[in-house]
Amino acid sequence: METKYFAEQLASALATMHWIAEVDARDVEFVIGSAQAPTSPKVDGGAPPNEYIPLSAWELEHMEPNTFTEPLVRSKSPLRLWLLDFNQYKTMSMDEEGVEKAVHVFCVNDPY
């Protein structure tokens, strides 16, 4: 997982909410997810183009220890950062009091 990329995206989203939208981001939720794998039927015993075929239990059990499997997943279904749940945010002032409010809200949000 590209943690630096996701940290930068999270920071950018919070900065946008705080300094452009002027809201405190109270109780917003960041979720890492991907698109659902295609469900089209297989043709001629093979997979349709671009269909993700998960590793079988046998393949997983016989895999070398510490095998890096991220490219197998990422190449077919890239991870994305989603921002949800805007039902509790409040406006904030663009001064020291607003900064303190944003910091407080960030620290008390539920750490899912």
ABEGO torsion letter per residue (X at the ends): XBAAAAAAAAAAAAAAAAAAAGBAGBGBBBBBBBBBBBABBBBGGBBBBGBBBBBBAAAAAABBBGBBAAAAAAAABBBBBBBBGAAABBBBBBBAAAAAAAAAAAAABBBX
